[in-house]
Amino acid sequence: PLRPEAAAVLSQLREMGVQLWICSGDNERTVRHLAQQLGVANFTACVSPSGKAEKVAALQAVGEVVAMVGDGINDAPALAQADLGVAIGGGTDVAIETADVVLLNSDLGGVAVALHLARAVMRRIRLNFVWAFGYNIVGLPLAAGVFYPAYQIHLPPMFAGAAMALSSVSV
């Protein structure tokens, strides 16, 4: 059965620019009906557990970054193959052990929250890297005395050490 929050979560994921697929072991008619209800154009039905992993691998082969969401033993191979495996809480132990992220409850809303959080963390990491790189591009030559012969500018060792500690704390 369709989870009550599924349509809203898929809508959030679409807004985030995520391309959606349904890959299910259920029959074609059932999967087509669910895909229509959810507005998902891409779907496959009657897929075995290894077929799900193959579908993930095929998407990865064309350069897609794949997140797989599942809760059953049949999803475990695809969860392992995916770039990001998300297991729904209350799922089978093998799915939970295989996944990279485990939602503690059965609410699919956690998928959108986890993806949003992951993107925010990656933005922060990139920002910190740029900040640290820029800081060191300016600070290291100054601390090494590169500017002293031409401009008589130098940084005493005490201040260079403090600047290095400040850079670690600020990043």
ZIVENFEN-V612586 format. One record per pair of residues at least 24 apart in sequence whose C-alpha atoms are under 8 Angstrom apart, sorted by the first residue. I is the first residue (numbers start at 1). GAP is how many residues later the second one is. Records with the same first field share a line. If there is no record, write none. Layout:
I = GAP / GAP
This chain:
2 = 32
5 = 102 / 103 / 104
6 = 32 / 102
7 = 31
9 = 99 / 100 / 102 / 103
10 = 28
12 = 100
13 = 99
23 = 24 / 29
24 = 28
25 = 24
48 = 26
49 = 25 / 26 / 27 / 28 / 29
50 = 27 / 28
52 = 25 / 26
53 = 24 / 25 / 26 / 27 / 28 / 29
54 = 24
56 = 25 / 26
57 = 24 / 25
70 = 25
71 = 24 / 25
86 = 25
128 = 43
129 = 42
131 = 40
132 = 35 / 39
135 = 32
139 = 24
